[in-house]
């Protein structure tokens, strides 16, 4: 795979290049080692493209997980302790916090990386909420979001979001004072 788009959200590119130049090179290397052909294994059952061979986001994520692990990147998981004080007193809580957690895909030296081949809402959540949360919890300082460009997403099941759509929304939203620097990389097979 290869990087074909770069977007700097809240000066993310400058922050990554200044504080993590070697890790950025490593991330580009990881992306270049992903063999997209091995991930084109999903046979479509959708009405619009029955029988068409598509890229499988689960297979792509597995490839990224293995490639990042080879370079010492690891996920960071934090348990969620949901506040009960906002519940109505007579509401009976069963397994309220049982197993609740948030996880960042890959972290190394306080640089967080998320790889997203899912719905649009997950891309926005990663950059505008999750990365801020992991920053507030002192796990990361800066983030990188890796997403498919439209041409790549078009070769996956319907509903997978893409770089161009994501950037339009981020630009229209603007930067808030709690946002951390995030570099967004658009990739293609």
Secondary structure, 3 states (H helix, E strand, C coil): CEEEEEEEECCHHHHHHHHCHHHHHHHHHHHHHCCHHHHCCEECCCHHHCCCEECCHHHHHHHHHHHHHHCCCEEEEEECCCCCCCCCCCCCCCCCCCCCEEEEEEEECCEEEEEECCCHHHHHHHHHHHHHHHHHCCCCCEEEEEEECHHHHCCCCCCCCCHHHHHHHHHHHCCCCCCCCEEEEEEEC
